[in-house]
Amino acid sequence: MVGKPRIGLLPLYLKLYDEAVPETRAAFTPFIARIVKGFEGQGVEVVAANVCRVEAEFRQAVAAFGEADVDLIVSVHLAYSPSLESVDALAECGRPILMLDTTMDLDFGQSVDPKRIMFNHGIHGVQDLASMLRRRGKAYRIVAGHVDDPRLFDRATSEVRGASGARALRSTRALRIGNSFSGMGDFAVEETVLRDVLGIRVDQVSTDALAGHVAKVTDAEVTEECRADRERFDVDVSDTVHARSVRVGLGLRRLLDEGGYDAFSMNFLAFDSADGPVNAVPFLEASKAMARGLGYAGEGDVLTASLVGALNRAFGRTTFTEIFCPDWKGGAIFLSHMGEVNPEVAAARPCVREKDFPYTPAHNPAVLACAPTPGPAVFVNLAPGPGNTFGLIASRVDVLEDTDNPTMRNVVRAWIRPTCPLDRFLEAYSMHGGTHHSALVMGDGLEGVRAFAAYAGLDCTEIPE
């Protein structure tokens, strides 16, 4: 489920022009409208400031953007605007900056009318402000192109969504149910480090805390949820198994909603009883939660769960996954997990099936099984590094067509092919410390993932390098 990011659009102008040629300003109104329309057409909410010329106006606009809770400030120079009028307000604000370097006219060749200079010279205002922001140590990014080129807004929207995702990551409230899986070290990070370095706050509860929420679920709610499942999925499971999983899942949903959590993880070994309200692992609800935009990862991994949630809300169609097996012959990688997948990525109608669960005395759960839509995707990992650092690993991949092997149809599955030889991919991935839990973002969204890393303050390693 893609969130709707919000930008603050900041038009910059020169007070001298209002004094010398006051009639000129009106010509920029349709230009601003074209920019607003370009963003809105990409699903971005725009909070547009009045045209700003002097320091007081810039400070007022930036304050209004703060009150509107924008994810990103997008500046556009209508004409030259002296940087010292705006740089203090922008350098001191708590929002990232994207400079949209664009102009009214597509053609400014040798036959141009000199009168058009007035309407197309904002570029040196961009250069003035960018230079000053850099000197002030304020991070900024730039997207350049003509206002009517769809690629401009494709790229700018990737930036906006990246900024929105970075903000979501750094404000994540995550829940862990049970302890992290004993012995798994790659994603194990002290909660104080997650909070202090990435802004992720973690709560941990036992299944006893979940039991109270499950006990409040009514039979009518279970019946309605089962009916809704039959509309969305192919339900190939007994009513008993289905209802049991749905009941525990609705209790989990209450816990997540009441706690305001953005992401969660659970250790399936913590679900260790067939008695009482919590008598099955709520894998089915984990899948549904990702479809609602939450983050999820298995085995107590709140780090990857937070990554999945941030990418899911920013870009949509993102699922938790895990590299399982290399296909050396086919140059591909088999992805899977026990029973958790975002149904929004599915190529065909997902199936609800019963899964054998021999790991604890808990009952067999219902799980979703499907394969993702073939085509481009981005494989993303958030890797802890030395000295409490973190880095992002990203790679364009091709999701392959689903299998026609009937014995695999009831399994969470995907085959992906990296854009470099498989051996090189696997070598580079582990040389950069990639963990065994990751996210798969559907679509050719590498540019947005790059922006996400930049706005989140994460070094981004791309494979192939």
Disulfide bonds with the S-S distance in Angstrom:
none
